[in-house]
């Protein structure tokens, strides 16, 4: 798919291309707007979400019923569910975005060249951002708010499992944006529920400036491998908690349980526990009991399984597959390792590059771990659950990028911009 020329009849374009074409027009209108205009639209969105909560929750109930009829796992149902409390929290997140600085127009660097030319590199919107995501309808609002604040138009392609929820949400968002005087086409749901619409969006090079996939490994791999539109790759969360030889055991138990069980269905939940052998006798039995109390099944190597006798924990033998699995459930893989370096080697072999944590009282161990582990976020004596745009103070995030180009880690407003150079002379010629 290419950008239609001025001679291309609009009616001959597919529904997806038409949506993208309208988005380009909306993006051009939004890009130069002052912060106040965008913030007013975001406040209108937040208010509308609260006023129309019943409409949104009723639409969501249709998706929940369909998911349960299909035998969908409870962890996925949890991701899909919108309650009045969650809708209020989403509206609050939108207001948090209003409070954030507008990145558009920010001077990244600038100088006066020796020849007198003034050179500035400034942040500009990406243009049209396509989001392909699974199950979580809150992403619909988060993505729309962040794209609008950063001067972008957004094309939203959620999964069919959240179709009714996303349709209702986008209807509310578009009404609010249009009522605030901005083009409603800045926020659009990609037409169609079939995979054909996804494929067409991935091939809308020239109409869509960037795609951001959010979801499981299969979705992300498909978008990265098949898209002709540039992709910012978000990653799955095979996150690790390593308990060092010099760990505070009470702290380690708290961090482990919070990382795994506070909300297991999200990408920053821990999926693997690694324990230094020198502390295994003291820590592993406590860890197993704490995980059992939280309802977590432990997929254990032989050294961890040796502590299972007398424990309340459900312990099953770990397979090679367990070390690479993002469970998104009340399951965790666990192993005893011989050293910090052995823990790092295990992480290097199996990590998805998302978040790894070390629990230790040794500054030397913490330094070495943070130096050697190459993931987007390395936590020292803190839960993996903190890898989140809101927790980092970025406002709602559009995803957590595990690539190394342009954006890495939780993606907030600056990551939804590119830059351009502004060259100002006084009749200069070369």
Secondary structure, DSSP 8 states (H G I E B T S, - for coil): -----TTS-GGGS-HHHHHHHHHHHHHHHHHT--HHHHHHHHHHHHHHHHHTHHHHHHHHHHHHHHHHHTT--HHHHHHH---HHHHHHHHHHHHHHHHS---TT-EEEEEE-TTS-EEEEEEEE-SEEEEEE-S-THHHHHHHHHHHHTT-EEEEE--GGGHHHHHHHHHHHHHHHHHTTS-GGGEEE-S-SSHHHHHHHHT-BTTB-EEEEES-HHHHHHHHHH-SS-EE-B----EEEEE-TT--HHHHHHHHHHHHHSSTTSTTSEEEEEEEHHHHHHHHHHHHHHHHHTT-EEEE-HHHHTT-TT--SEEEE--HHHHT----SSEEEEEEESSHHHHHHHHHHH--SSEEEEE-S-HHHHHHHHHH--SSEEEESS-GGG-STTTTTS-S-S-EE-SSSS--EE--SGGGEEEEEEEE-SS---
